Amino acid sequence: MSDIALTAAQRSSLLSLRTTQSLSDRTQTRLSTGRSVNSVVDDAVNFFKAKSLTDRAADFDLRKGEIDQGISSVNSALQALDAIDSLMKQLKGVAEAARSQTTAERQSSTTQFNEIGSQIFQLVEDASYQGLNLLSATTATLDISFGVRTASKLKVSGLDLNNSAADTTNGIFSIATFSTGGSNIAVSAFGLSAGSFTSFGANNSAVSQATAMIQILDDSITRIRAHSSKLGSNVAILQTRLDFTENYSNTLTVGSDKLTLADLNEEGANLVALQTRQQLGIQSLSISGQQQQAILALIQ
């Protein structure tokens, strides 16, 4: 069977209709997706430029969650240090009161002192966030990456507040001698020679022991606050990097959109023009076929 012969005018009209239909399909795709570049076929250069920016934005979006969790981890340690600072003040208050108490009263103070010490111990052990405790071991570290570069990160080292008594070398007030039950803690655990508050003497002849303990507690409170300040600085760094990462990721996304987003107003106008052109093309095809219709009329 031979091909059907079409006139040059008809073929020209059909080609024009096909082109118009193709442009109409492309315009409708742009309107439905909101993008002028939807695949590498549309614009290879801008497609890969936009993809590079989008991929980088996605990488930084992953870092945002890690940084945010890091802030929560450090904040947990900070809150625990604030609570320890409050309990340390209570210890100091008990020691100050012991200087003017009777032997019986100092026995009661010893019980209070032990209980507060036990609570400090428990508080340190409970200060964990997602399994990480920055207050119970110097080996505990928090490594947070800010980007793909190796150097772009922050490392927060942990403290060991439950290590050994009066760890002046590391500048940390240590509370390991407060046993889980908070019993039998000795003043000597703080570098003092007396065994407990009750050993101050019947006539408070050894109140200098309490004075020495108060000095140690003051030093310990100072160290706790120094560590709080350091952790607070790390939180500030993390928050700054989080804000930067959010803004930077948004900038990358906007840059990608500039390369691929379509002008919906323009595309809407294009669609109307193409629909009009399509109707004209159909009319032109009809006109080009009128000659053959005249020949058919002669045959009839």
C-alpha positions as CSV (number, residue, x, y, z in Angstrom):
1,M,0.0,0.0,0.0
2,S,1.5,3.3,-1.1
3,D,1.6,6.3,1.2
4,I,-1.1,8.9,1.0
5,A,0.0,11.9,-0.9
6,L,-0.5,15.3,0.8
7,T,0.0,18.6,-0.8
8,A,2.8,20.9,0.3
9,A,0.4,23.2,1.9
10,Q,-1.1,20.4,4.0
11,R,2.3,19.1,5.1
12,S,3.3,22.7,6.0
13,S,0.2,23.0,8.1
14,L,0.7,19.7,9.8
15,L,4.3,20.5,10.7
16,S,3.2,23.8,12.1
17,L,0.6,22.1,14.2
18,R,3.1,19.6,15.5
19,T,5.5,22.4,16.5
20,T,2.7,24.3,18.2
21,Q,1.6,21.1,20.1
22,S,5.1,20.5,21.3
23,L,5.5,24.1,22.5
24,S,2.0,23.8,24.2
25,D,3.1,20.6,26.0
26,R,6.3,22.3,27.2
27,T,4.4,25.4,28.4
28,Q,1.9,23.3,30.3
29,T,4.7,21.3,32.0
30,R,6.3,24.6,33.1
31,L,3.0,25.8,34.5
32,S,2.4,22.6,36.4
33,T,5.9,22.3,37.8
34,G,6.7,26.0,38.2
35,R,10.1,25.4,36.5
36,S,11.4,26.3,33.1
37,V,14.2,23.8,33.5
38,N,12.9,20.4,34.5
39,S,15.5,18.1,32.9
40,V,18.9,18.2,31.3
41,V,17.1,18.3,27.9
42,D,15.6,21.7,28.7
43,D,18.9,23.4,29.5
44,A,21.9,21.3,30.3
45,V,24.1,24.2,31.6
46,N,21.5,25.6,34.0
47,F,20.2,22.2,35.0
48,F,23.6,21.1,36.3
49,K,24.4,24.4,37.9
50,A,21.1,24.3,39.8
51,K,21.6,20.7,40.8
52,S,25.0,21.5,42.2
53,L,23.5,24.3,44.3
54,T,20.6,22.1,45.4
55,D,22.9,19.2,46.4
56,R,25.1,21.6,48.5
57,A,22.0,23.0,50.2
58,A,20.9,19.4,51.0
59,D,24.3,18.7,52.6
60,F,24.0,21.7,54.9
61,D,20.4,20.8,55.7
62,L,21.7,17.5,57.2
63,R,24.3,19.5,59.3
64,K,21.5,21.7,60.7
65,G,20.0,18.7,62.6
66,E,23.4,17.7,63.9
67,I,24.2,21.2,65.1
68,D,20.8,21.5,66.8
69,Q,21.3,18.3,68.7
70,G,24.7,19.4,69.7
71,I,23.2,22.6,71.2
72,S,20.8,20.4,73.2
73,S,23.7,18.2,74.5
74,V,25.7,21.2,75.7
75,N,22.6,22.8,77.2
76,S,22.0,19.7,79.2
77,A,25.4,19.9,80.7
78,L,25.0,23.6,81.4
79,Q,21.7,23.0,83.2
80,A,23.3,20.3,85.3
81,L,26.2,22.7,86.2
82,D,23.8,25.4,87.3
83,A,22.1,22.9,89.5
84,I,25.5,21.7,90.9
85,D,26.4,25.4,91.6
86,S,23.2,25.7,93.6
87,L,23.9,22.5,95.6
88,M,27.5,23.6,96.2
89,K,26.1,26.8,97.8
90,Q,24.0,24.6,100.1
91,L,27.1,22.7,101.1
92,K,28.9,25.9,101.9
93,G,25.9,27.0,104.0
94,V,26.0,23.8,106.0
95,A,29.8,24.2,106.6
96,E,29.4,27.8,107.7
97,A,26.7,26.9,110.1
98,A,28.8,24.1,111.6
99,R,31.3,26.7,112.9
100,S,28.9,27.9,115.6
101,Q,26.9,24.7,116.2
102,T,27.0,22.3,119.1
103,T,28.3,18.8,118.6
104,A,24.8,17.4,118.3
105,E,23.9,20.0,115.7
106,R,27.1,19.3,113.8
107,Q,26.1,15.6,113.7
108,S,22.9,16.6,112.0
109,S,24.8,18.9,109.7
110,T,27.0,16.0,108.7
111,T,23.9,14.1,107.6
112,Q,22.7,17.1,105.6
113,F,26.2,17.5,104.0
114,N,26.3,13.8,103.0
115,E,22.8,14.0,101.5
116,I,23.6,17.0,99.4
117,G,26.8,15.4,98.3
118,S,24.8,12.3,97.2
119,Q,22.4,14.5,95.2
120,I,25.4,16.1,93.4
121,F,26.7,12.7,92.5
122,Q,23.4,11.5,91.2
123,L,22.8,14.8,89.3
124,V,26.1,14.4,87.5
125,E,25.3,10.8,86.6
126,D,21.9,11.8,85.3
127,A,23.2,14.7,83.1
128,S,23.1,12.7,79.8
129,Y,21.6,13.6,76.5
130,Q,21.2,10.8,73.9
131,G,23.7,8.7,75.9
132,L,26.4,11.4,76.0
133,N,27.4,12.8,79.4
134,L,29.8,15.7,79.2
135,L,30.2,15.8,83.0
136,S,31.1,12.3,84.0
137,A,34.2,11.5,81.9
138,T,37.0,13.4,80.2
139,T,36.9,10.9,77.4
140,A,33.4,12.0,76.5
141,T,33.5,14.3,73.5
142,L,31.0,16.0,71.3
143,D,32.2,16.4,67.6
144,I,30.0,18.5,65.4
145,S,30.8,19.1,61.7
146,F,29.6,22.3,60.1
147,G,30.4,21.4,56.5
148,V,32.2,19.0,54.2
149,R,35.6,20.3,55.1
150,T,37.5,18.4,57.8
151,A,38.5,21.6,59.6
152,S,35.0,22.9,59.7
153,K,33.9,21.4,63.1
154,L,33.8,22.0,66.8
155,K,34.9,19.5,69.5
156,V,33.6,19.9,73.0
157,S,35.5,17.9,75.6
158,G,33.8,16.4,78.6
159,L,34.7,16.9,82.3
160,D,35.0,14.3,85.0
161,L,33.2,15.6,88.1
162,N,33.1,12.1,89.6
163,N,36.8,11.4,89.4
164,S,38.9,11.9,92.5
165,A,38.4,14.2,95.5
166,A,39.6,17.8,95.2
167,D,41.2,17.3,91.8
168,T,43.0,20.6,91.8
169,T,45.3,19.5,88.9
170,N,42.3,19.6,86.5
171,G,40.6,22.4,88.3
172,I,37.5,20.4,88.9
173,F,35.6,19.9,92.2
174,S,35.3,16.1,92.3
175,I,32.6,14.3,94.2
176,A,33.4,10.6,93.8
177,T,33.6,10.3,97.6
178,F,29.9,11.0,97.8
179,S,28.8,7.4,97.4
180,T,25.6,6.4,95.8
181,G,24.0,6.2,99.2
182,G,25.7,9.5,100.3
183,S,27.2,7.8,103.4
184,N,30.5,8.1,105.3
185,I,31.9,11.0,103.5
186,A,34.9,12.4,105.3
187,V,36.1,16.0,105.4
188,S,39.5,14.6,104.6
189,A,38.1,13.8,101.2
190,F,38.4,17.6,100.5
191,G,42.0,17.7,101.6
192,L,41.3,18.3,105.3
193,S,42.6,16.4,108.2
194,A,39.4,16.2,110.3
195,G,37.2,13.1,109.9
196,S,33.9,14.9,109.9
197,F,32.0,17.9,111.3
198,T,31.7,16.1,114.6
199,S,35.5,16.2,115.0
200,F,35.6,20.0,115.3
201,G,35.9,19.5,119.1
202,A,33.5,19.7,121.9
203,N,34.2,23.5,122.3
204,N,34.5,24.2,118.6
205,S,38.3,24.2,119.1
206,A,38.8,23.0,115.5
207,V,36.5,25.4,113.7
208,S,39.4,26.2,111.4
209,Q,38.6,22.9,109.7
210,A,35.2,24.4,108.7
211,T,37.0,27.6,107.5
212,A,39.3,25.5,105.4
213,M,36.4,23.5,103.9
214,I,34.5,26.7,103.1
215,Q,37.6,27.9,101.2
216,I,37.7,24.7,99.2
217,L,34.0,25.0,98.4
218,D,34.5,28.6,97.3
219,D,37.3,27.5,95.0
220,S,35.1,24.6,93.7
221,I,32.2,26.9,92.9
222,T,34.6,29.2,91.0
223,R,35.8,26.3,89.0
224,I,32.2,25.1,88.3
225,R,31.3,28.5,87.0
226,A,34.4,28.6,84.8
227,H,33.4,25.4,83.2
228,S,29.9,26.7,82.7
229,S,31.3,29.8,81.0
230,K,33.3,27.6,78.7
231,L,30.3,25.4,77.8
232,G,28.2,28.6,77.3
233,S,30.7,29.9,74.8
234,N,30.4,26.6,72.9
235,V,26.7,27.0,72.8
236,A,27.0,30.5,71.4
237,I,29.3,29.2,68.7
238,L,26.9,26.4,67.8
239,Q,24.0,28.8,67.7
240,T,25.9,31.1,65.4
241,R,26.8,28.3,63.1
242,L,23.2,27.0,63.1
243,D,21.9,30.4,62.1
244,F,24.5,30.7,59.4
245,T,23.8,27.2,58.1
246,E,20.1,27.9,57.8
247,N,20.6,31.2,56.0
248,Y,23.3,29.7,53.7
249,S,21.1,26.8,52.8
250,N,18.3,29.2,51.9
251,T,20.7,31.3,49.8
252,L,21.8,28.2,47.9
253,T,18.2,27.1,47.3
254,V,17.2,30.6,46.1
255,G,20.2,30.6,43.7
256,S,19.1,27.3,42.3
257,D,15.6,28.5,41.8
258,K,16.8,31.6,39.9
259,L,18.3,29.2,37.3
260,T,15.2,27.0,36.9
261,L,12.0,28.7,38.0
262,A,9.6,29.7,35.3
263,D,7.9,33.1,34.9
264,L,4.3,31.9,35.4
265,N,2.8,35.1,34.0
266,E,4.9,34.7,30.8
267,E,4.1,31.0,30.5
268,G,0.4,31.7,30.9
269,A,0.5,34.2,28.1
270,N,2.4,31.8,26.0
271,L,-0.2,29.1,26.5
272,V,-3.0,31.4,25.3
273,A,-1.0,32.4,22.3
274,L,-0.2,28.8,21.4
275,Q,-3.9,27.8,21.7
276,T,-4.7,30.6,19.3
277,R,-2.0,29.5,17.0
278,Q,-3.2,25.9,17.2
279,Q,-6.7,27.0,16.1
280,L,-5.3,29.0,13.2
281,G,-3.2,26.0,12.2
282,I,-6.3,23.7,12.1
283,Q,-8.1,26.4,10.0
284,S,-5.1,26.6,7.7
285,L,-5.1,22.8,7.2
286,S,-8.8,22.9,6.4
287,I,-8.3,25.6,3.8
288,S,-5.4,23.7,2.2
289,G,-7.7,20.7,1.8
290,Q,-10.5,22.6,0.0
291,Q,-8.8,22.1,-3.4
292,Q,-9.1,18.3,-3.1
293,Q,-12.7,18.8,-2.0
294,A,-13.4,20.7,-5.2
295,I,-12.0,17.8,-7.3
296,L,-14.2,15.4,-5.4
297,A,-17.2,17.6,-6.3
298,L,-16.4,17.3,-10.0
299,I,-16.1,13.6,-9.8
300,Q,-19.5,13.3,-8.2
